[in-house]
Amino acid sequence: MIAELHVHSNHSDGRDSVKKLLNKALEIGIDVISITDHDTINGSLEAIEIVEEEHLPIEVVPGFESSTDKGHLLVYGVKEDFDKGIPFEEAVKRTKKLGGVCYVAHPFQIERKGVWRIEALRKADGIEGFNSKYFIGLFNFLSLTIAKKLNKPVIAGSDAHSSKALGYGITILRGDPLRALKNGEVQISGRRMPLKVWLSDSLGLFNE
């Protein structure tokens, strides 16, 4: 299953509605999506509601991007928010207690609040090994290298803040999406976001 696991809607700092994101995902052949807004599950809950009401052929994994005290953490399979600034270790424990799974978002990129402490990376279930917004390839290389050393599964993420940016960081999941994320039954496929798309997605330039 082709999954897009790092997407932001206008429920946080994204530019597009959940509906527009779902339509674009369907257009480009995505099977699974997680709306990972900052510190709110509302985008994912809306996506689940739309998919159920309109019988859309796409699966939604509930998720959000938690702003922990050590950096950003992608939380999947949980349907309640965590407080902003929650201790990293507490966020990990709470995720597992609620039956979810967590992956560190864009590690080592400190200016984007990426987790960089090895002890924290070790406690998460997995690592975002490819982020399509990394123009410095060193960050993705470092993420993949550390994940391998820690024996952690890796996912890819577009880190999309608009529908135009979907599909650059893809994760291939084997079987049930949440179970695949928990068991590390994943394979990444990604390409760096073109500059024009990045400028549009991040700064709102070149928008029609």
C-alpha positions in Angstrom: 0.0 0.0 0.0 1.3 3.4 -0.9 1.2 5.7 2.1 1.7 9.4 2.7 2.4 9.7 6.4 3.4 13.3 7.0 0.8 15.9 5.9 -0.5 19.1 7.4 -3.9 20.6 6.8 -5.4 24.0 7.7 -6.3 22.6 11.1 -2.7 23.6 12.0 -0.2 25.3 9.7 -1.2 23.7 6.4 -2.6 25.7 3.5 -5.3 23.4 2.3 -8.4 21.8 3.6 -8.6 18.1 4.5 -11.0 17.5 1.6 -8.6 19.1 -0.9 -5.7 16.9 0.5 -7.8 13.8 0.2 -8.8 14.6 -3.4 -5.2 15.2 -4.4 -4.1 12.0 -2.7 -6.7 10.0 -4.6 -5.6 11.7 -7.9 -2.0 10.6 -7.5 -2.8 7.1 -6.4 -2.1 7.1 -2.6 -3.8 4.3 -0.7 -3.2 5.4 2.9 -2.9 8.9 4.3 -2.3 10.3 7.8 -3.1 14.0 8.4 -0.4 14.8 11.0 -1.3 18.4 12.1 0.7 20.0 14.8 -0.6 19.0 18.3 -4.2 18.3 17.1 -5.9 15.2 15.9 -8.8 17.1 14.4 -7.5 17.0 10.8 -7.3 13.2 11.0 -10.7 12.9 12.5 -12.2 15.0 9.8 -10.4 12.9 7.1 -11.9 9.7 8.7 -15.4 11.3 8.7 -15.1 12.4 5.0 -13.8 9.0 3.8 -16.6 7.2 5.7 -19.4 9.5 4.5 -18.3 9.6 0.9 -17.0 6.0 0.7 -13.6 7.1 -0.7 -11.1 4.4 -1.7 -8.4 5.6 0.7 -7.5 4.6 4.2 -6.9 7.1 7.0 -4.4 6.4 9.8 -5.2 8.8 12.6 -2.2 10.9 13.5 -0.7 14.1 14.6 2.8 15.7 15.1 3.4 16.2 18.8 5.6 19.1 19.9 7.5 17.4 22.7 10.2 19.0 24.8 12.9 17.3 22.8 11.4 17.8 19.3 8.7 16.7 17.0 7.2 13.2 17.2 4.8 11.7 14.6 2.1 9.8 16.5 -0.1 7.3 14.7 -3.1 5.2 15.8 -4.1 7.5 18.6 -7.3 9.6 18.6 -6.5 12.1 21.3 -4.2 15.1 21.5 -1.1 15.5 23.7 -0.3 18.8 25.4 2.2 20.9 23.6 5.6 20.6 25.2 4.9 17.2 26.7 8.1 15.4 27.8 9.3 13.2 25.0 9.5 10.1 27.1 5.9 10.7 28.3 4.7 11.1 24.7 6.3 7.8 23.7 4.8 5.9 26.7 1.4 7.4 26.2 1.4 6.5 22.5 2.1 2.9 23.3 -0.4 2.8 26.2 -3.1 3.9 23.8 -2.1 1.3 21.2 -0.3 3.6 18.8 3.1 3.9 17.3 5.5 6.9 17.1 8.2 7.9 14.7 10.6 10.8 15.1 10.0 13.6 12.5 12.8 15.2 10.5 15.5 14.3 13.1 18.7 16.4 13.4 17.2 19.5 11.7 17.3 21.6 14.9 15.8 24.7 13.3 12.7 22.7 12.5 12.6 21.2 16.0 13.9 17.8 14.9 15.0 15.4 17.7 18.7 15.0 17.8 19.5 13.3 21.1 20.4 9.7 20.5 18.8 8.5 23.8 15.5 10.0 22.6 15.8 8.4 19.1 16.4 5.1 20.8 13.1 5.3 22.7 10.9 6.0 19.7 9.4 3.1 17.6 11.0 4.4 14.4 12.5 7.3 12.6 11.5 9.4 9.6 14.5 8.4 7.5 13.6 10.5 4.4 12.0 14.0 4.5 11.4 15.4 1.1 12.0 19.0 2.3 15.7 18.3 3.2 17.7 20.2 0.7 20.8 19.3 2.5 21.2 15.6 1.8 23.3 15.1 5.0 20.2 15.2 7.2 18.5 12.2 5.4 21.8 10.4 5.2 22.4 10.9 9.0 18.8 9.9 9.8 19.1 6.6 7.8 22.5 5.9 9.2 21.5 6.4 12.9 18.3 4.4 12.3 20.3 1.5 11.0 22.7 1.6 14.0 19.7 1.7 16.4 17.9 -1.0 14.4 14.9 1.2 14.0 12.4 1.0 11.0 12.2 4.1 8.8 9.4 5.9 7.0 9.5 8.7 4.4 7.5 11.9 4.7 6.6 14.6 2.2 6.0 17.0 5.2 3.4 18.5 2.9 1.6 21.8 3.9 -0.5 21.9 0.8 -1.9 19.5 -1.8 0.8 20.4 -4.3 3.4 18.8 -2.1 1.9 15.4 -1.7 3.6 12.3 -3.0 7.3 13.2 -2.6 7.9 11.2 0.5 6.2 7.8 0.2 6.2 4.8 2.5 5.2 1.4 1.2 3.3 -0.6 3.9 2.8 -4.3 3.9 -0.7 -5.3 5.1 -2.6 -3.4 7.7 -1.1 0.1 7.9 -0.9 0.5 11.7 0.4 -3.0 12.2 3.0 -2.5 9.5 4.2 0.6 11.2 4.4 -1.2 14.5 6.3 -4.2 13.1 8.5 -2.2 10.8 7.1 -3.8 7.7 7.8 -0.7 5.7 9.9 0.5 2.7 10.6 4.1 1.8 10.5 5.7 -1.6 11.1 9.4 -2.0 12.5 12.3 -3.9 13.5 15.8 -2.9 10.8 18.3 -3.3 11.5 20.6 -6.3 12.4 24.2 -5.3 9.3 25.7 -6.8 7.0 23.3 -5.0 8.9 23.9 -1.7 8.6 27.7 -2.1 4.8 27.3 -2.8 4.3 24.8 0.1 6.4 26.6 2.7 6.1 30.3 1.8 3.0 30.5 -0.3 4.8 31.7 -3.4 3.6 30.9 -7.0 0.1 30.0 -5.7 -2.6 30.4 -8.3 
